[in-house]
Amino acid sequence: MVSNLGLNVSTKILFMVSLLLMFTCLPTAAQPSEAQSSDNYEKALQSFSLEKNNEAHIHLKNALQENPKNLAAKLLLGKVLVIKRETDAAIDELNEAIVLGADLNLVALTLAKAYMQKNNYEKVIDLPFTVLTENNKFELFLLQAVAWQNLKNIDKTLEKYNLALALQPEDIRAISGLASLYMHHGDIKKAQELAIKLATINPEDPLSLHLQGQLHQQADEMELALVFFERAYKSSPADPYISRSLANVYIALNDYDKARVIVNGILKETSDDPFMMLLNARLFSINNENELADNAYNNLIQKLTLLPRSILDQLPQLQYVSGLADYMMGNYEKARKHLQVFLAQEKESIKTIVMLADIYIKQGETYQAQKFLEKNILITEQNLPMSLMLCNLYIKGKRIHRCDMLISDLRKIHGDNKALVLMQIKTLQALKKYPQALAVFKAELADNSEEKIKQTVAILYIQNKQAVKALEIVDELLSTAPENTNYQLLKSDILVDLKRIDDAQLIIDDVLRVLPNSIQAKFNQAQLLFLKREFSQSQKHAEKLIIAEPQSLRLYVLLGNSLLSQHKLESALETFFNAKRYADGSPIPSEQIVKVYRLMNKLDLAIDELDRLSNDYFLEPKYIQAKAEIYTAQNNLVKASKEYRNLFSLWNDNPQLLLTLGQMQRQAKLFGDAEISLLKSLELLPDFIYSKIELMRLYVIQGQMTKAEALSNKLLVTQTNNANVQLIAGDIAYFKKQFHTAQKFYFKALELNSNYSLAAIKLYQLAKNENIGNRSFEKIMNNIIESYPESYFHRNLFADYFFSIGHKDKAKEHYFVLEQVADLLNKKYVYNNLANIYLEENPEKALDFVDKAIALEGNNENFFDTKGWILCQQKHYKSGLKFLRQAFSMNANNPSNRFHIAYALVKLGRTKEAIVELEVALQSDENFAEKQSAQALRNSL
């Protein structure tokens, strides 16, 4: 916990003058129903610990009926539902818990198990792991390895097993899984090495025994395999994989009676296991029980929906007809099989090649479609539509240079062709080379007056930021087809670019009157609502449109931006991930995902996403800059420096960008790198005043006062009315402990710019820390506040000043003014300081202020912990425990919170549970302030 009660005065004030954050509001007042919810949760927790899952389920339903936002209850209910295999309900509860701010350490594994129960392997793979503890990462890596294996991606499976083993090198499950992977893909040597390792760790473990049996079976050493399988089965008779292996070996050794016992045992528990159904049918056949065997095989065929097609295999034309019929009906997998058989006989069937390529595309296998067309390249190049299909696949797969090469070859075959020119323009657009694309148009298609060509050039002008030109083209199109709604909507897009929002709105209104169901018009309407900052309405419109267009990138992006603008971060993130599925090479969803991750402080995930973007857009400065900023925030200055140096190599001919780079490097405390960037900027532009000011600021920060003063003396002559120059001159004097001189410079800076907050802070520090110019500071702050009553920053600083020197009544006077400001961004800190002011004289009022802080930042676990702790200090242990549990659900790794929970449990007479919490807290590597108190409490139990 970072408790308000535990902060010293200077820390509290630092909070006030540094960060301004906003979060979604959540109600926090403890209602009777919430107290009952908390009681039901505690009952459920005790039932769950005794494995009474049905009983726990009832208590949890009651808890959530009383308080649907009881986060701890949702998390436990998710676990119970997974155990009971009520998978869909479990997934709903767990995802709702995430939206409410649950710690992913408490959710990820349960959610992964639920998705595995549903065979939804993609969801398992997508679960984030960077925020998890090492043990949770390990468990998730194992589940993801199995998911990738089910998806037939061996490289990814291997990667996940290796990540798991890097965390726990001697875990039997991970070693066994990896060994099985090697064995099934023919790398027997590596599998044997791992089997030996398993045998040394635990020779009687069923996984180890099963693996050794499989290796002997692979080597056709059935007797030895039987020994290991029987030992594994004796240790773990319920494991279906071990049972299946044992039954197969019994059959191989002609011991059918024993095989029958194994098969019947498994079928009794899971009657529709297809592997056991196959063994069952084989056993009937072996024993000449033909009727039973036939029934078993028929049941299996029905189960797997397989149908024999022997006649079709002998008649290629029927294969083509069947394939075509299935293709037309959308039965692509069946069509694919029929057409592949036909193409094996008729290798130059252009229609078949086109259909098969289209099937690959429709099934999402665009790379396979590309390889298929390349395999038939001689036929493809002779057919222009097929060639253009291949070019589009190259563009989609970011292999645009391949499209360029193909276009060159096609020009030799098909000569000058308008379609090829348009494809060349498309490749340049895909590379974002918009000026070159426009140049190609002007050189080769400028005289073409076809409507399609004019639409293309209008878009080219938009991409080249020539909206006026684009508007001229669209107006030409509308002059010949004034009722064409596509042209009208394109015009509305251009008007938006020109900031003519009202004109764009009139066009959209006209289109909607004619075509009330036009998706494009409704999209433009939603976009206009967003631009008008009507985010909630924009969201509602986009949500409705997605139902009609569930694979629309632009709709998902618009919806995500609308949610993001309302600070609905989890929903926005999910939306942008949905957008990514339909991005078709667009970086926009990934860029927005990075933005959301940064707002959520999930910086490792943001880096992962930026790495993927950088792979697609090599040396893109904005991605390099974003990575550098994140590494700086993580205090990973080695990596930050590397990224900033990459920017230097890209920006070393632009003085303005070098100034920006120097400022970023200075903020990252990479002072040597910053100096290089700023000196290079001044080498390019010697009189660049802003770079000189930044260089002077850099020298002051480093304590290089000789260099700083030399620059300052020159600038005070030539730039005497520059507030920045005055401020830094004050900093130099302050460093030299010439406080009165520093005060004069700071006052001069504030006179030049009364909104210069940094100058006000410097004067505040002089007054508070050095007792210099207190009266002058109070006078100038009074003047600013009287002249600018809405200058809330200055009033806040003034209140903090009075609070820091112990004048609580004057501090309260200003805090109460700030409290009345409806949209004050940092009001939560105002409430925080008021809570501290009232803590001793009126604890109830202090609690009221903490509640107000929670209302403004409802997703902050520290506030919940604070409130819970205050309630415990007031001997309201049950209600305090409720808030402490909520804090834990949002951050499971806070030892201070564990101590507070233990304290409440002790007071409630639940000593055993308290000891568990204290043990975890005391084992934490984090040196929390209350560690001695926690140890004392543990010693007393």
Secondary structure by P-SEA (a helix, b strand, c coil): ccccccccaaaaaaaaacbbbbbbbbbccccaaaaaaaaaaaaaaaaaaacaaaaaaaaaaaaaaacccaaaaaaaaaaaaaaacccaaaaaaaaaaaaacccccccaaaaaaaaaaacaaaaaaacccccccaaaaaaaaaaaaaaaaaaccaaaaaaaaaaaaaaccccaaaaaaaaaaaaaacaaaaaaaaaaaaaaaccccaaaaaaaaaaaaaacaaaaaaaaaaaaaaaccccaaaaaaaaaaaaaacaaaaaaaaaaaaaaacccaaaaaaaaaaaaaaacaaaaaaaaaaaaaaaaccccaaaaaacaaaaaaaaaaaaaacaaaaaaaaaaaaaaaccccaaaaaaaaaaaaaacaaaaaaaaaaaaaaaaaacaaaaaaaaaaaaaacaaaaaaaaaaaaaaaccccaaaaaaaaaaaaaacaaaaaaaaaaacccccccaaaaaaaaaaaaaacaaaaaaaaaaaaaaaccccaaaaaaaaaaaaaacaaaaaaaaaaaaaaaccccaaaaaaaaaaaaaacaaaaaaaaaaaaaaaccccaaaaaaaaaaaaaacaaaaaaaaaaaaaaaccccaaaaaaaaaaaaaacaaaaaaaaaaaaaaaccccaaaaaaaaaaaaaacaaaaaaaaaaaaaaaccccaaaaaaaaaaaaaacaaaaaaaaaaaaaaacccaaaaaaaaaaaaaaacaaaaaaaaaaaaaacccccaaaaaaaaaaaaaacaaaaaaaaaaaaaaacccaaaaaaaaaaaaaccccaaaaaaaaaaaaaaacccaaaaaaaaaaaaaaacaaaaaaaaaaaaaacccccaaaaaaaaaaaaaccccaaaaaaaaaaaaaaccccaaaaaaaaaaaaaacaaaaaaaaaaaaaaaccccaaaaaaaaaaaaaacaaaaaaaaaaaaaaccccccaaaaaaaaaaac
